[in-house]
Amino acid sequence: MPRTRVDTRAEIRVVAAELFARQGFEKTSLREVAERLGITKAALYYHFPSKADLVRGIVQPFVDEVEDLLADREAAADVDARQFLADYFDVVLRYRQVFEMVLRDVSALAQLDLMRQMLAWRERTYALLVGPGASPARIARATVAIGGLQDCATTDGPVDEFRDAALEAAVAALGS
């Protein structure tokens, strides 16, 4: 059965994300992506006119989901830190390959002008977890909580076992 346009786009994103995560954005050619899929470069360009468009197609769903999570919590009267951290863990887990790709080669984000947006997440997250104008000690605790969760969500291993332990550690890192 022939591939549909949607299937092909999805397959391209999956294969490209694997290659970008392993080799980096700069070292992965679109020819490699096309060869791995068994399609021509012209077919790849039909779906993604440039490498930047392909990276945006991979990263944008992750960006959108984090933006939605932050906006939802910012609109709430009260933020349950544990629930926010759990939801954030789950987003990173769903997009772990994208997250690893981004960590491996941040140049892709810079080219897409997403770096500024992702850095702004940190400030928004701090505001949600420890409040605006928090002390350096509280910000350090929030940094450890979020950073530790991200590391646990992208660790190979039994995610179910990691999730609860990671959440408990993140909440403990925040302190009172």
GROMACS elastic network, one bead per residue, 0.5 to 0.9 nm:
[ bonds ]
;  ai    aj funct       b0    kb
    3     6     6  0.80993   500
    3     7     6  0.59502   500
    3     8     6  0.61257   500
    4     7     6  0.51076   500
    4     8     6  0.61481   500
    4     9     6  0.86316   500
    5     8     6  0.51793   500
    5     9     6  0.62188   500
    5    10     6  0.86314   500
    5    47     6  0.80360   500
    6     9     6  0.52052   500
    6    10     6  0.61849   500
    6    11     6  0.85958   500
    7    10     6  0.51169   500
    7    11     6  0.60578   500
    7    12     6  0.85179   500
    8    11     6  0.50374   500
    8    12     6  0.60321   500
    8    13     6  0.85868   500
    8    44     6  0.88243   500
    8    47     6  0.80786   500
    9    12     6  0.51158   500
    9    13     6  0.62713   500
    9    14     6  0.87508   500
    9    44     6  0.84857   500
    9    47     6  0.62513   500
    9    48     6  0.81571   500
    9    57     6  0.89463   500
   10    13     6  0.51565   500
   10    14     6  0.62854   500
   10    15     6  0.87576   500
   11    14     6  0.51134   500
   11    15     6  0.61697   500
   11    16     6  0.83991   500
   11    37     6  0.77569   500
   12    15     6  0.53471   500
   12    16     6  0.59095   500
   12    17     6  0.83605   500
   12    33     6  0.72574   500
   12    34     6  0.79291   500
   12    37     6  0.72622   500
   12    44     6  0.76010   500
   12    47     6  0.85752   500
   12    48     6  0.89902   500
   12    54     6  0.83046   500
   13    16     6  0.51937   500
   13    17     6  0.59054   500
   13    18     6  0.85533   500
   13    54     6  0.70032   500
   13    55     6  0.80911   500
   13    57     6  0.69786   500
   13    58     6  0.56684   500
   14    17     6  0.52357   500
   14    18     6  0.63205   500
   14    19     6  0.87928   500
   14    58     6  0.79185   500
   15    18     6  0.51625   500
   15    19     6  0.63069   500
   15    20     6  0.85965   500
   15    33     6  0.65667   500
   15    36     6  0.74610   500
   15    37     6  0.74471   500
   16    19     6  0.50859   500
   16    20     6  0.59124   500
   16    21     6  0.83573   500
   16    28     6  0.82550   500
   16    30     6  0.82577   500
   16    32     6  0.87351   500
   16    33     6  0.58023   500
   16    34     6  0.89834   500
   16    54     6  0.79421   500
   16    55     6  0.81810   500
   16    58     6  0.82150   500
   17    20     6  0.50420   500
   17    21     6  0.58801   500
   17    22     6  0.84389   500
   17    55     6  0.80202   500
   17    58     6  0.67808   500
   17    59     6  0.89959   500
   17    97     6  0.69108   500
   17    98     6  0.65538   500
   17   101     6  0.68070   500
   18    21     6  0.52134   500
   18    22     6  0.62016   500
   18    23     6  0.85057   500
   18    97     6  0.72189   500
   18    98     6  0.86341   500
   18   101     6  0.79529   500
   19    22     6  0.51301   500
   19    23     6  0.57285   500
   19    24     6  0.71771   500
   19    25     6  0.81481   500
   19    28     6  0.65257   500
   19    32     6  0.85312   500
   19    33     6  0.75822   500
   19   101     6  0.87153   500
   20    23     6  0.52850   500
   20    26     6  0.81984   500
   20    27     6  0.79110   500
   20    28     6  0.62029   500
   20    55     6  0.88848   500
   20    98     6  0.89194   500
   20   101     6  0.58516   500
   20   102     6  0.86458   500
   20   104     6  0.82528   500
   20   105     6  0.80666   500
   21    24     6  0.57248   500
   21    25     6  0.77759   500
   21    97     6  0.68377   500
   21    98     6  0.74267   500
   21    99     6  0.86899   500
   21   100     6  0.60268   500
   21   102     6  0.75698   500
   21   103     6  0.84790   500
   21   104     6  0.64271   500
   21   105     6  0.79900   500
   22   100     6  0.89170   500
   22   101     6  0.75335   500
   22   104     6  0.80699   500
   23    26     6  0.80646   500
   23    27     6  0.58785   500
   23    28     6  0.61966   500
   23   101     6  0.89352   500
   23   104     6  0.83810   500
   23   105     6  0.88741   500
   24    27     6  0.55217   500
   24    28     6  0.63161   500
   24   101     6  0.70617   500
   24   102     6  0.87408   500
   24   104     6  0.62261   500
   24   105     6  0.54444   500
   24   106     6  0.89823   500
   24   108     6  0.88453   500
   25    28     6  0.55660   500
   25    29     6  0.82289   500
   25    51     6  0.88490   500
   25    55     6  0.83598   500
   25   101     6  0.80665   500
   25   102     6  0.88909   500
   25   104     6  0.84821   500
   25   105     6  0.61546   500
   25   106     6  0.85047   500
   25   107     6  0.74510   500
   25   108     6  0.62319   500
   26    29     6  0.75917   500
   26   105     6  0.80632   500
   26   107     6  0.80364   500
   26   108     6  0.80643   500
   28    31     6  0.84026   500
   28    32     6  0.67693   500
   28    33     6  0.77591   500
   29    32     6  0.52416   500
   29    33     6  0.66724   500
   29    34     6  0.88235   500
   29    51     6  0.83818   500
   30    34     6  0.61294   500
   30    35     6  0.85151   500
   30    41     6  0.69994   500
   30    44     6  0.77512   500
   30    45     6  0.87366   500
   30    50     6  0.87020   500
   30    51     6  0.69559   500
   31    34     6  0.50804   500
   31    35     6  0.60332   500
   31    36     6  0.84979   500
   31    40     6  0.80376   500
   31    41     6  0.59949   500
   31    44     6  0.87756   500
   32    35     6  0.51160   500
   32    36     6  0.60490   500
   32    37     6  0.86089   500
   33    36     6  0.52253   500
   33    37     6  0.63890   500
   33    38     6  0.86694   500
   33    39     6  0.86804   500
   33    41     6  0.84408   500
   33    44     6  0.82533   500
   34    37     6  0.51815   500
   34    38     6  0.60320   500
   34    39     6  0.51311   500
   34    40     6  0.57496   500
   34    41     6  0.55938   500
   34    42     6  0.88353   500
   34    43     6  0.80479   500
   34    44     6  0.62829   500
   35    39     6  0.61827   500
   35    40     6  0.71831   500
   35    41     6  0.80992   500
   36    39     6  0.78960   500
   37    40     6  0.86387   500
   39    42     6  0.81848   500
   39    43     6  0.62840   500
   39    44     6  0.71018   500
   40    43     6  0.51344   500
   40    44     6  0.64530   500
   40    45     6  0.87156   500
   41    45     6  0.61199   500
   41    46     6  0.85290   500
   42    45     6  0.50282   500
   42    46     6  0.61486   500
   42    47     6  0.88988   500
   43    46     6  0.50063   500
   43    47     6  0.67459   500
   43    48     6  0.87660   500
   44    47     6  0.54117   500
   44    48     6  0.60852   500
   44    49     6  0.77145   500
   45    50     6  0.66212   500
   45    51     6  0.87631   500
   46    49     6  0.61304   500
   47    54     6  0.84431   500
   48    51     6  0.71641   500
   48    52     6  0.84379   500
   48    53     6  0.56160   500
   48    54     6  0.54331   500
   48    57     6  0.82576   500
   49    52     6  0.83797   500
   49    53     6  0.64196   500
   49    54     6  0.78012   500
   50    53     6  0.51182   500
   50    54     6  0.64169   500
   50    55     6  0.87809   500
   51    54     6  0.50165   500
   51    55     6  0.62525   500
   51    56     6  0.85824   500
   52    55     6  0.50901   500
   52    56     6  0.60792   500
   52    57     6  0.84886   500
   52   108     6  0.75132   500
   52   111     6  0.72936   500
   52   112     6  0.67200   500
   53    56     6  0.50464   500
   53    57     6  0.60670   500
   53    58     6  0.86746   500
   53   112     6  0.86257   500
   54    58     6  0.63539   500
   54    59     6  0.87234   500
   55    58     6  0.50575   500
   55    59     6  0.60598   500
   55    60     6  0.82265   500
   55   108     6  0.70815   500
   55   109     6  0.85058   500
   55   112     6  0.81950   500
   56    59     6  0.50936   500
   56    60     6  0.54021   500
   56    61     6  0.87021   500
   56   108     6  0.87371   500
   56   109     6  0.86019   500
   56   112     6  0.69904   500
   57    60     6  0.56704   500
   57    61     6  0.74592   500
   58    61     6  0.68939   500
   58    62     6  0.79525   500
   58    98     6  0.70277   500
   59    62     6  0.55130   500
   59    63     6  0.63033   500
   59    64     6  0.87497   500
   59    95     6  0.88242   500
   59    98     6  0.63113   500
   59    99     6  0.84100   500
   59   102     6  0.82729   500
   59   109     6  0.86947   500
   60    64     6  0.59406   500
   60    65     6  0.85027   500
   61    64     6  0.50565   500
   61    65     6  0.61517   500
   61    66     6  0.86752   500
   61    95     6  0.86500   500
   62    65     6  0.52106   500
   62    66     6  0.62525   500
   62    67     6  0.85143   500
   62    91     6  0.76070   500
   62    92     6  0.80611   500
   62    94     6  0.85750   500
   62    95     6  0.62653   500
   62    98     6  0.74696   500
   62    99     6  0.82496   500
   63    66     6  0.53165   500
   63    67     6  0.60538   500
   63    68     6  0.85630   500
   63   114     6  0.85784   500
   63   117     6  0.87151   500
   63   118     6  0.79081   500
   64    67     6  0.50401   500
   64    68     6  0.60757   500
   64    69     6  0.86070   500
   65    68     6  0.50358   500
   65    69     6  0.61703   500
   65    70     6  0.86462   500
   65    91     6  0.71762   500
   66    69     6  0.50283   500
   66    70     6  0.61481   500
   66    71     6  0.84857   500
   66    88     6  0.75417   500
   66    91     6  0.71031   500
   66    92     6  0.86570   500
   66   121     6  0.83130   500
   67    70     6  0.52044   500
   67    71     6  0.59931   500
   67    72     6  0.84201   500
   67   121     6  0.80716   500
   68    71     6  0.51329   500
   68    72     6  0.59446   500
   68    73     6  0.85766   500
   69    72     6  0.51929   500
   69    73     6  0.62936   500
   69    74     6  0.85706   500
   69    84     6  0.82641   500
   69    87     6  0.77725   500
   69    88     6  0.76053   500
   69    91     6  0.88224   500
   70    73     6  0.52339   500
   70    74     6  0.59659   500
   70    75     6  0.85488   500
   70    84     6  0.88273   500
   70   121     6  0.78804   500
   70   124     6  0.73195   500
   70   125     6  0.73867   500
   70   128     6  0.84354   500
   71    74     6  0.50078   500
   71    75     6  0.61255   500
   71    76     6  0.87078   500
   72    75     6  0.52987   500
   72    76     6  0.64979   500
   73    76     6  0.50948   500
   73    77     6  0.82557   500
   73    78     6  0.80221   500
   73    79     6  0.63254   500
   73    80     6  0.89054   500
   73    84     6  0.75856   500
   73   128     6  0.75010   500
   74    77     6  0.79089   500
   74    78     6  0.87676   500
   74    79     6  0.80202   500
   74   124     6  0.83329   500
   74   127     6  0.89195   500
   74   128     6  0.70238   500
   75    78     6  0.88135   500
   76    79     6  0.65867   500
   79    82     6  0.87673   500
   79    83     6  0.80679   500
   79    84     6  0.71968   500
   79   128     6  0.68198   500
   79   129     6  0.77425   500
   80    83     6  0.53772   500
   80    84     6  0.61464   500
   80    85     6  0.86148   500
   80   129     6  0.85456   500
   81    84     6  0.50688   500
   81    85     6  0.60480   500
   81    86     6  0.84902   500
   81   128     6  0.78034   500
   81   129     6  0.59673   500
   81   130     6  0.89824   500
   81   171     6  0.73952   500
   81   174     6  0.88636   500
   82    85     6  0.51125   500
   82    86     6  0.60676   500
   82    87     6  0.85894   500
   82   167     6  0.70198   500
   82   168     6  0.82554   500
   82   170     6  0.82008   500
   82   171     6  0.62302   500
   83    87     6  0.60770   500
   83    88     6  0.84617   500
   84    87     6  0.51360   500
   84    88     6  0.60683   500
   84    89     6  0.85224   500
   84   128     6  0.87137   500
   84   129     6  0.84566   500
   85    88     6  0.50001   500
   85    89     6  0.60162   500
   85    90     6  0.85727   500
   85   129     6  0.89286   500
   85   145     6  0.82997   500
   85   146     6  0.75265   500
   85   149     6  0.77997   500
   85   167     6  0.68327   500
   85   170     6  0.76522   500
   85   171     6  0.80636   500
   86    89     6  0.50824   500
   86    90     6  0.62634   500
   86    91     6  0.87749   500
   86   149     6  0.88372   500
   86   163     6  0.80803   500
   86   164     6  0.87213   500
   86   167     6  0.64878   500
   87    90     6  0.50994   500
   87    91     6  0.63350   500
   87    92     6  0.87775   500
   88    91     6  0.51322   500
   88    92     6  0.62750   500
   88    93     6  0.84925   500
   88   146     6  0.85430   500
   88   149     6  0.82727   500
   88   150     6  0.85483   500
   89    92     6  0.52420   500
   89    93     6  0.60241   500
   89    94     6  0.86367   500
   89   146     6  0.86196   500
   89   149     6  0.60552   500
   89   150     6  0.66793   500
   89   152     6  0.83578   500
   89   153     6  0.61334   500
   89   163     6  0.77071   500
   89   166     6  0.88306   500
   89   167     6  0.82083   500
   90    94     6  0.61213   500
   90    95     6  0.86117   500
   90   153     6  0.76819   500
   90   163     6  0.87187   500
   91    94     6  0.51555   500
   91    95     6  0.62909   500
   91    96     6  0.82301   500
   91   153     6  0.89648   500
   92    95     6  0.51088   500
   92    96     6  0.53857   500
   92    97     6  0.88782   500
   92    98     6  0.86291   500
   92    99     6  0.68224   500
   92   149     6  0.86584   500
   92   150     6  0.65841   500
   92   153     6  0.61989   500
   92   154     6  0.75159   500
   93    97     6  0.84324   500
   93    99     6  0.86802   500
   93   150     6  0.81857   500
   93   152     6  0.87834   500
   93   154     6  0.64624   500
   93   159     6  0.86013   500
   94    97     6  0.81955   500
   94    98     6  0.89328   500
   94   153     6  0.87821   500
   95    98     6  0.52410   500
   95    99     6  0.60566   500
   95   100     6  0.85996   500
   95   154     6  0.89826   500
   96   100     6  0.60187   500
   96   101     6  0.84109   500
   96   150     6  0.87977   500
   96   153     6  0.69560   500
   96   154     6  0.54832   500
   96   155     6  0.89221   500
   97   100     6  0.51151   500
   97   101     6  0.60630   500
   97   102     6  0.86039   500
   97   154     6  0.79022   500
   98   102     6  0.61555   500
   98   103     6  0.86067   500
   99   102     6  0.51493   500
   99   103     6  0.62257   500
   99   104     6  0.86023   500
   99   150     6  0.87162   500
   99   154     6  0.78926   500
  100   103     6  0.50348   500
  100   104     6  0.60189   500
  100   105     6  0.86591   500
  100   154     6  0.72665   500
  101   104     6  0.51552   500
  101   105     6  0.63592   500
  101   106     6  0.82115   500
  102   105     6  0.53859   500
  102   106     6  0.53668   500
  102   107     6  0.83412   500
  102   108     6  0.72937   500
  102   109     6  0.71365   500
  103   106     6  0.60044   500
  105   108     6  0.63614   500
  105   109     6  0.80814   500
  106   109     6  0.52892   500
  106   110     6  0.65215   500
  106   111     6  0.88585   500
  106   115     6  0.77857   500
  107   111     6  0.62072   500
  107   112     6  0.86692   500
  107   115     6  0.88196   500
  108   111     6  0.52209   500
  108   112     6  0.63813   500
  108   113     6  0.86651   500
  108   114     6  0.85304   500
  108   115     6  0.88113   500
  109   112     6  0.50961   500
  109   113     6  0.59937   500
  109   115     6  0.51755   500
  109   116     6  0.87406   500
  109   118     6  0.87921   500
  110   114     6  0.61378   500
  110   115     6  0.53570   500
  110   116     6  0.81152   500
  111   114     6  0.77252   500
  111   115     6  0.85427   500
  112   115     6  0.77726   500
  113   116     6  0.66034   500
  113   117     6  0.77285   500
  114   117     6  0.51846   500
  114   118     6  0.61879   500
  114   119     6  0.86085   500
  115   118     6  0.51639   500
  115   119     6  0.60910   500
  115   120     6  0.85321   500
  116   119     6  0.51727   500
  116   120     6  0.61869   500
  116   121     6  0.88536   500
  117   120     6  0.50596   500
  117   121     6  0.65732   500
  118   121     6  0.51297   500
  118   122     6  0.72091   500
  119   122     6  0.54930   500
  119   123     6  0.73038   500
  120   123     6  0.53061   500
  120   124     6  0.63333   500
  120   125     6  0.85558   500
  121   124     6  0.50120   500
  121   125     6  0.58584   500
  121   126     6  0.84427   500
  122   125     6  0.50627   500
  122   126     6  0.61299   500
  122   127     6  0.86112   500
  122   143     6  0.83136   500
  122   146     6  0.89511   500
  123   126     6  0.51084   500
  123   127     6  0.62233   500
  123   128     6  0.86882   500
  123   132     6  0.87299   500
  124   127     6  0.50958   500
  124   128     6  0.62951   500
  124   129     6  0.87220   500
  124   132     6  0.87823   500
  125   128     6  0.50569   500
  125   129     6  0.60997   500
  125   130     6  0.83642   500
  125   142     6  0.81356   500
  125   146     6  0.85472   500
  126   129     6  0.51421   500
  126   130     6  0.56011   500
  126   131     6  0.65473   500
  126   132     6  0.73269   500
  126   134     6  0.81289   500
  126   138     6  0.86653   500
  126   139     6  0.64447   500
  126   142     6  0.62224   500
  126   143     6  0.78520   500
  127   130     6  0.55999   500
  127   133     6  0.78105   500
  127   134     6  0.78783   500
  128   131     6  0.57140   500
  128   132     6  0.78571   500
  129   139     6  0.88539   500
  129   142     6  0.66852   500
  129   174     6  0.79266   500
  130   133     6  0.85136   500
  130   134     6  0.61401   500
  130   135     6  0.88036   500
  130   138     6  0.63513   500
  130   139     6  0.70086   500
  130   141     6  0.87692   500
  130   142     6  0.70310   500
  130   174     6  0.79368   500
  131   134     6  0.58274   500
  134   137     6  0.79824   500
  134   138     6  0.59583   500
  134   139     6  0.63546   500
  135   138     6  0.52750   500
  135   139     6  0.62993   500
  135   140     6  0.85958   500
  136   139     6  0.50216   500
  136   140     6  0.60283   500
  136   141     6  0.86304   500
  137   140     6  0.50482   500
  137   141     6  0.63359   500
  137   142     6  0.87957   500
  138   141     6  0.50459   500
  138   142     6  0.63027   500
  138   143     6  0.86112   500
  138   174     6  0.71644   500
  138   175     6  0.84232   500
  139   142     6  0.50419   500
  139   143     6  0.60941   500
  139   144     6  0.86356   500
  139   174     6  0.88235   500
  140   144     6  0.62390   500
  140   145     6  0.86060   500
  140   174     6  0.86992   500
  141   144     6  0.51543   500
  141   145     6  0.61598   500
  141   146     6  0.87067   500
  141   170     6  0.86170   500
  141   172     6  0.89503   500
  141   173     6  0.54162   500
  141   174     6  0.50002   500
  141   175     6  0.75029   500
  142   146     6  0.61183   500
  142   147     6  0.83104   500
  142   170     6  0.81656   500
  142   173     6  0.71831   500
  142   174     6  0.57117   500
  143   146     6  0.53397   500
  143   147     6  0.57828   500
  143   148     6  0.81663   500
  143   173     6  0.89599   500
  143   174     6  0.88753   500
  144   147     6  0.51441   500
  144   148     6  0.56979   500
  144   149     6  0.83235   500
  144   170     6  0.72894   500
  144   173     6  0.65775   500
  144   174     6  0.80715   500
  145   148     6  0.53532   500
  145   149     6  0.62228   500
  145   150     6  0.87339   500
  145   166     6  0.87369   500
  145   167     6  0.84212   500
  145   169     6  0.73393   500
  145   171     6  0.68772   500
  145   172     6  0.81283   500
  145   173     6  0.56058   500
  145   174     6  0.64425   500
  146   149     6  0.51360   500
  146   150     6  0.61964   500
  146   151     6  0.86608   500
  146   170     6  0.70104   500
  147   150     6  0.51430   500
  147   151     6  0.62251   500
  147   152     6  0.86443   500
  147   170     6  0.88718   500
  148   151     6  0.51159   500
  148   152     6  0.61581   500
  148   153     6  0.85746   500
  148   166     6  0.72569   500
  148   169     6  0.82083   500
  148   170     6  0.68794   500
  149   152     6  0.50796   500
  149   153     6  0.60241   500
  149   154     6  0.86215   500
  149   163     6  0.83546   500
  149   166     6  0.59484   500
  149   167     6  0.70980   500
  149   169     6  0.85981   500
  149   170     6  0.67328   500
  150   153     6  0.51248   500
  150   154     6  0.63265   500
  150   155     6  0.86686   500
  151   154     6  0.53235   500
  151   155     6  0.61456   500
  152   155     6  0.51243   500
  152   156     6  0.84600   500
  152   159     6  0.80285   500
  152   162     6  0.65640   500
  152   163     6  0.74456   500
  152   166     6  0.65165   500
  153   156     6  0.83886   500
  153   159     6  0.71590   500
  153   162     6  0.78276   500
  153   163     6  0.74355   500
  153   166     6  0.85202   500
  154   159     6  0.89133   500
  155   158     6  0.86682   500
  155   159     6  0.79335   500
  155   162     6  0.87399   500
  156   159     6  0.77144   500
  157   160     6  0.88891   500
  157   161     6  0.85750   500
  157   162     6  0.79154   500
  158   161     6  0.55356   500
  158   162     6  0.63140   500
  158   163     6  0.87102   500
  159   163     6  0.57925   500
  159   164     6  0.89225   500
  160   163     6  0.53063   500
  160   164     6  0.70957   500
  161   164     6  0.62555   500
  161   165     6  0.67872   500
  161   166     6  0.87094   500
  162   165     6  0.53117   500
  162   166     6  0.56893   500
  162   167     6  0.83893   500
  163   166     6  0.51252   500
  163   167     6  0.60924   500
  163   168     6  0.86180   500
  164   167     6  0.51564   500
  164   168     6  0.61956   500
  164   169     6  0.86009   500
  165   168     6  0.51680   500
  165   169     6  0.61572   500
  165   170     6  0.85652   500
  166   169     6  0.51033   500
  166   170     6  0.60309   500
  166   171     6  0.85802   500
  167   170     6  0.50213   500
  167   171     6  0.61103   500
  167   172     6  0.84464   500
  168   171     6  0.52415   500
  168   172     6  0.60986   500
  168   173     6  0.85618   500
  169   173     6  0.60352   500
  169   174     6  0.87113   500
  170   174     6  0.64370   500
  170   175     6  0.89430   500
  171   174     6  0.52049   500
  171   175     6  0.67188   500
  171   176     6  0.89566   500
  172   175     6  0.51880   500
  172   176     6  0.82666   500
